[in-house]
Amino acid sequence: MENLSTLRAKAGLSVTELARRAGVNAGSISRIERGMQSPSLATALQIATVLAVDVAEINFVGRND
């Protein structure tokens, strides 16, 4: 399981680009990455789809670094 910011970086996406592709606000992505907001199930699934990973592979509980 990897944190969202790591997976996003591996995909070569900026916060803005991930947000655009997932159909969510860039501020929400930023807050999710910092552990200040938990994504809804729908948002988590959209993010996983964009990153081409299973939603279970994403650690949405703040940063690990």
URJOUR-V825377 format. One record per run of one state. SS is the DSSP state (a for helix, b for strand, c for the rest). FROM is the first residue (numbers start at 1). TO is the last residue. If there is no record, write none. Layout:
((SS/FROM/TO) (SS/FROM/TO))
This chain:
((c/1/1) (b/2/3) (a/4/10) (c/11/14) (a/15/22) (c/23/25) (a/26/33) (c/34/40) (a/41/51) (c/52/54) (a/55/57) (b/58/59) (c/60/65))
